Amino acid sequence: MFRIGHGYDVHRFSEGRKLMLGGILIPYEKGLLGHSNADVLCHAIMDSLLGALALGDIGIHFPDTDKKYKNADSITLLKTIISMVEKNGYSLSNLDCTVICEQPRLAPFIPEMRKNIAQALNAGISQVSIKATTEEKLGFTGRGEGIAAHAVSLIGLRSEE
């Protein structure tokens, strides 16, 4: 049996923050504002996995009112979510993600993001797709106000070994 989930997240740019995407530090003049390290890509992935299992969203599991998640590493949180997936008898079949921003250009960083996320999800790199696109200067991402990400995950029951 397979289950599919979709995740979406957005964070606005902020001065004085580091830009973390897919678990790596992206050199850029601004970072993303959020309670954790605001890794918008990891957050969308977590929501897609939680959605596949009908377990709510990351706000339920890692509330921004809880001080222990202040500046939390989103890759660590992602590992917690994949553990929940596995405890429910599933594993990742594949993941398809799109990051939406005008700047910075992300193409050079995508291979390392794929590697980090695959490792965090106990998956092979061929199971993780990450793409980046712009919105041709339309909307909040087009105006350079922030970054958005979409993720679709397919999980399947693990076979007995």
C-alpha positions in Angstrom: 0.0 0.0 0.0 1.2 3.5 -0.8 0.3 6.9 0.6 1.0 10.3 -0.8 1.5 13.6 1.0 1.9 17.2 -0.1 3.7 19.9 1.9 4.1 23.6 1.5 6.0 26.1 3.5 7.1 29.8 3.2 9.4 32.0 5.2 10.2 35.7 4.7 13.7 37.0 4.4 15.3 38.6 7.4 18.5 40.5 8.0 21.0 38.9 10.5 19.9 35.3 9.8 21.7 32.5 8.0 20.1 31.0 5.0 19.7 27.2 5.5 18.1 25.1 2.7 18.1 21.4 2.6 20.4 21.3 5.6 23.1 23.3 4.0 24.3 26.9 4.6 23.7 28.9 1.4 25.9 32.0 1.1 23.4 35.0 0.9 23.0 38.4 2.4 19.8 37.4 4.2 18.4 34.4 6.0 14.8 33.2 6.6 12.8 34.3 9.6 11.4 31.5 11.7 11.3 29.9 15.2 13.6 27.1 14.1 16.4 27.6 11.6 13.6 28.3 9.0 14.7 25.7 6.5 11.7 26.1 4.3 12.6 23.0 2.2 12.9 20.7 5.1 9.6 22.1 6.6 7.7 21.3 3.3 9.2 17.8 3.3 8.2 17.2 6.9 4.6 18.3 6.2 4.4 16.1 3.1 5.5 13.1 5.2 3.1 13.9 8.0 0.3 14.4 5.5 0.9 11.0 3.9 0.3 9.5 7.3 -2.6 11.9 8.3 -0.6 13.0 11.3 -1.1 16.7 11.0 1.6 19.2 10.4 4.9 20.3 11.8 3.2 23.0 14.0 1.5 20.2 15.9 4.7 18.2 16.4 7.2 21.1 16.8 5.2 24.1 18.0 6.8 27.6 17.8 5.6 28.2 21.3 8.0 25.6 22.6 11.4 27.1 23.5 13.2 23.8 22.8 12.6 24.3 19.1 14.0 27.8 19.0 16.7 27.8 16.3 16.3 24.0 16.0 18.2 22.3 13.2 15.5 21.3 10.6 17.5 18.2 9.4 17.3 16.9 13.0 13.5 17.5 13.0 13.3 15.8 9.6 15.0 12.7 11.1 12.4 12.7 13.9 9.6 12.7 11.2 11.1 9.9 9.2 11.4 7.9 12.4 7.6 8.3 12.8 7.1 7.2 9.2 9.2 4.1 9.9 7.4 3.3 13.2 4.2 3.3 11.3 5.6 0.6 9.0 6.4 2.8 6.0 9.5 4.0 4.2 10.1 6.6 1.6 9.4 5.6 -2.0 10.3 8.9 -3.5 10.2 12.7 -2.8 9.8 15.5 -5.3 10.4 19.1 -4.2 10.4 22.5 -5.7 12.0 25.6 -4.1 10.7 28.9 -5.3 12.8 32.1 -5.1 14.3 34.8 -7.3 17.6 34.9 -5.4 19.9 33.3 -4.6 20.4 30.9 -7.5 20.2 27.4 -6.0 21.3 25.1 -8.9 24.9 24.8 -7.6 23.7 23.7 -4.2 21.0 21.1 -5.2 23.3 18.1 -5.3 24.4 18.6 -1.7 20.8 19.3 -0.6 19.7 16.0 -2.2 22.5 14.2 -0.5 21.7 15.7 2.9 18.0 15.0 2.6 18.4 11.5 1.3 20.7 10.7 4.2 18.3 12.2 6.8 15.4 10.1 5.3 17.3 6.8 5.2 16.9 6.9 1.4 19.0 6.7 -1.7 19.8 9.9 -3.6 17.8 8.6 -6.6 14.7 8.8 -4.4 15.1 12.5 -3.8 14.3 15.2 -6.4 14.9 18.9 -5.7 14.2 21.6 -8.3 14.5 25.3 -8.0 12.5 27.9 -10.0 11.6 31.6 -10.0 8.2 33.2 -10.3 9.3 35.6 -13.0 9.2 38.5 -10.5 5.6 37.9 -9.6 4.2 37.6 -6.1 6.1 37.8 -2.8 8.8 35.4 -3.9 9.2 37.3 -7.2 9.7 40.5 -5.3 12.4 38.8 -3.2 10.5 38.9 0.0 11.0 35.3 0.9 11.2 31.7 -0.3 8.5 29.0 -0.7 8.8 25.3 -1.1 6.5 22.5 -2.2 7.1 18.8 -1.5 5.3 15.7 -2.5 6.2 12.4 -0.9 5.2 8.9 -1.7 5.6 6.3 1.1 5.1 2.6 0.9 4.7 -0.2 3.4 8.0 -1.8 4.2 8.3 -5.4 3.2 9.0 -7.9 5.9 12.6 -9.1 5.9 
